[in-house]
């Protein structure tokens, strides 16, 4: 009996030690859920500079579709999400990082590439492709187009930007993107086109559960993210 008790006690100690190690790791880790676009364009420089200032903190990025990123917070699989967020889902609270105006991306030989600007009347001549989470924005564009007595052409949507860029290169339409994402696409030889007649923007936020109590390292990462986004905005406006 004594041997069995000692064996059980040793097992309990190992479990307790593992819990302590896991708790210590959690205190030095931030899990960030983000859409692939945000993960590829907004976060890399922020994570690099955060690592330079706080080398002991592990930042883990989970690039997920928009709805899955929010679900990761709800399930406790991520500490925060960095996504476009309209504030309608009352499970979450948010802090605005930046409002990004929307632009079109077209191939260099596209008719809209010549002037670099396009009215809605000109845009409706082409299928307007966008990410699937932009349905609310698409409805607003459709309503404005209807006021002009016109209709949007049927167009593809997708949850992944790479898929849409492939469709763009295949000549399937023009692509609507936030400006910060569109700049990355310019590297592939695409042309940015400003949209006239209507103001469109996406609000990018830090999102967490409404009743969340973030750890000090999570709060510090969020503060660093806000500071870096503000500095980036100043650089772009200067």
C-alpha positions in Angstrom: 0.0 0.0 0.0 2.8 2.4 0.9 4.5 1.8 -2.5 1.2 2.5 -4.4 0.6 5.6 -2.4 4.2 6.9 -3.1 3.6 6.1 -6.8 0.3 8.0 -6.8 1.9 10.9 -5.0 4.8 11.1 -7.5 2.3 11.1 -10.3 0.4 14.0 -8.7 3.6 15.9 -8.3 4.4 15.5 -12.0 0.9 16.8 -12.9 1.4 19.8 -10.6 4.8 20.5 -12.0 3.4 20.4 -15.6 0.5 22.8 -14.6 3.1 25.2 -13.1 5.2 25.0 -16.3 2.1 25.5 -18.5 1.0 28.5 -16.3 4.5 30.0 -16.6 4.5 29.6 -20.3 1.0 31.2 -20.6 2.3 34.2 -18.6 5.0 34.7 -21.3 3.0 34.0 -24.4 0.4 35.9 -26.4 -1.7 34.1 -29.0 -3.0 36.4 -31.7 -5.7 35.4 -34.1 -5.8 37.3 -37.4 -7.0 37.0 -40.9 -4.3 36.1 -43.4 -4.2 39.6 -44.9 -3.7 41.2 -41.5 -1.2 38.5 -40.5 0.9 39.1 -43.6 0.7 42.9 -43.8 0.1 44.5 -40.4 1.6 42.2 -37.9 5.2 41.2 -39.0 6.9 44.5 -38.3 4.9 44.8 -35.0 6.0 41.3 -33.9 9.6 41.9 -34.9 9.8 45.2 -32.9 8.0 43.7 -29.9 10.5 40.8 -29.9 13.4 43.3 -29.9 12.0 45.1 -26.9 10.7 42.0 -25.0 12.8 39.0 -26.2 11.3 36.7 -23.5 7.8 36.9 -24.8 6.5 34.3 -27.3 4.0 35.8 -29.9 2.0 33.1 -31.7 0.0 34.1 -34.7 -2.9 32.0 -35.9 -4.0 33.1 -39.4 -7.7 32.2 -39.8 -10.7 33.2 -41.7 -12.5 36.2 -40.2 -15.2 34.2 -38.4 -12.8 31.6 -37.2 -10.5 34.3 -35.7 -13.4 35.6 -33.6 -14.4 32.1 -32.7 -10.8 31.4 -31.5 -11.3 34.2 -28.9 -14.7 32.9 -27.9 -13.3 29.4 -27.4 -10.2 30.6 -25.5 -7.8 29.5 -28.1 -6.5 33.0 -28.7 -5.9 36.0 -26.3 -6.8 38.6 -28.9 -7.8 39.0 -32.5 -6.6 41.6 -34.9 -9.3 41.9 -37.5 -11.8 44.2 -39.2 -14.6 44.6 -36.7 -17.8 46.6 -36.7 -18.7 46.2 -33.1 -22.0 44.5 -33.6 -21.1 41.2 -31.9 -21.7 42.0 -28.3 -19.6 39.0 -27.1 -16.5 41.1 -27.7 -15.0 44.5 -27.0 -12.6 46.3 -29.3 -10.0 49.0 -29.6 -9.7 50.7 -32.9 -6.2 50.5 -34.5 -6.9 52.3 -37.8 -9.6 53.0 -40.4 -8.4 52.0 -43.8 -10.0 53.4 -46.9 -10.9 51.0 -49.7 -9.3 51.1 -53.2 -9.4 48.9 -56.3 -6.6 46.7 -57.5 -6.5 46.0 -61.3 -4.0 44.5 -63.7 -1.6 47.0 -65.4 -3.3 46.7 -68.8 -6.8 47.2 -67.4 -8.9 50.2 -68.7 -9.3 51.6 -65.1 -5.5 51.6 -64.7 -5.0 54.5 -67.1 -6.3 57.3 -64.9 -5.8 55.7 -61.5 -9.3 56.9 -60.5 -12.8 55.5 -61.2 -16.4 56.5 -60.6 -19.1 54.0 -59.6 -20.5 54.3 -63.1 -17.1 53.2 -64.5 -16.6 50.4 -61.9 -19.9 48.7 -62.6 -18.7 47.8 -66.0 -16.6 45.1 -64.4 -17.3 42.4 -61.8 -16.4 43.7 -58.4 -14.6 41.0 -56.4 -14.0 41.2 -52.7 -13.5 39.0 -49.6 -16.5 37.2 -48.4 -16.6 39.1 -45.1 -17.3 42.3 -47.0 -20.9 41.5 -47.7 -22.2 44.5 -45.7 -20.0 46.8 -47.7 -21.1 45.1 -50.9 -24.7 45.8 -50.0 -23.9 49.5 -49.5 -22.2 49.7 -52.8 -25.1 48.0 -54.5 -27.5 50.4 -53.0 -25.5 53.4 -54.1 -25.1 51.9 -57.6 -28.9 51.4 -57.8 -29.3 55.2 -57.1 -27.5 55.7 -60.4 -29.9 53.4 -62.1 -27.3 50.6 -62.5 -26.6 47.2 -61.0 -23.4 45.4 -60.0 -22.3 42.5 -62.2 -22.1 39.1 -60.6 -18.7 38.6 -59.1 -16.7 36.0 -57.2 -15.9 36.3 -53.6 -13.5 34.2 -51.4 -12.2 33.9 -47.9 -8.6 34.0 -49.0 -6.9 36.9 -50.6 -4.5 34.7 -52.7 -7.5 33.1 -54.3 -8.9 36.5 -55.3 -5.6 37.7 -56.6 -5.5 34.6 -58.8 -8.9 35.5 -60.1 -7.8 39.1 -60.7 -4.8 37.9 -62.7 -7.2 35.6 -64.7 -9.2 38.7 -65.8 -12.3 37.8 -63.7 -12.9 41.4 -62.5 -11.5 44.1 -60.3 -10.6 43.6 -56.6 -11.7 45.8 -53.7 -9.2 46.0 -50.8 -8.2 48.2 -47.9 -5.3 50.4 -48.9 -2.9 48.8 -46.5 -3.5 45.4 -48.2 -3.5 46.9 -51.7 0.0 48.2 -51.2 1.3 44.6 -50.9 -0.5 43.7 -54.1 1.4 46.5 -56.0 4.6 44.4 -55.6 3.0 41.9 -58.0 2.7 44.5 -60.7 -1.0 45.5 -60.1 -2.2 49.1 -60.2 -4.1 50.9 -57.4 -7.3 52.8 -58.4 -8.9 55.4 -56.2 -12.7 55.1 -55.8 -14.8 58.3 -56.3 -18.5 58.9 -55.5 -18.5 56.9 -52.3 -16.4 56.7 -49.1 -15.6 53.1 -48.1 -13.4 52.0 -45.3 -12.7 49.1 -43.0 -12.1 49.5 -39.2 -9.3 47.3 -38.0 -9.3 46.6 -34.3 -7.9 44.7 -31.4 -10.7 42.4 -30.3 -11.1 40.3 -27.1 -13.9 38.9 -25.1 -16.1 41.5 -23.4 -15.3 40.1 -19.9 -11.7 39.1 -20.6 -9.0 39.8 -18.0 -5.8 39.9 -20.2 -2.5 39.1 -18.6 0.2 41.8 -18.3 2.0 40.5 -21.3 -1.2 40.6 -23.4 -1.8 44.1 -22.3 1.7 45.1 -23.1 1.5 43.6 -26.6 -1.8 45.4 -27.3 -0.2 48.7 -26.2 2.8 48.1 -28.4 0.5 47.2 -31.3 -1.5 50.5 -30.9 1.7 52.5 -30.7 3.2 50.9 -33.8 0.0 51.3 -35.8 -0.2 55.0 -34.8 3.5 55.5 -35.8 2.9 53.8 -39.1 -0.1 56.0 -39.8 2.1 59.1 -39.1 4.7 57.9 -41.5 2.2 57.3 -44.3 0.6 60.8 -43.8 3.9 62.7 -43.8 
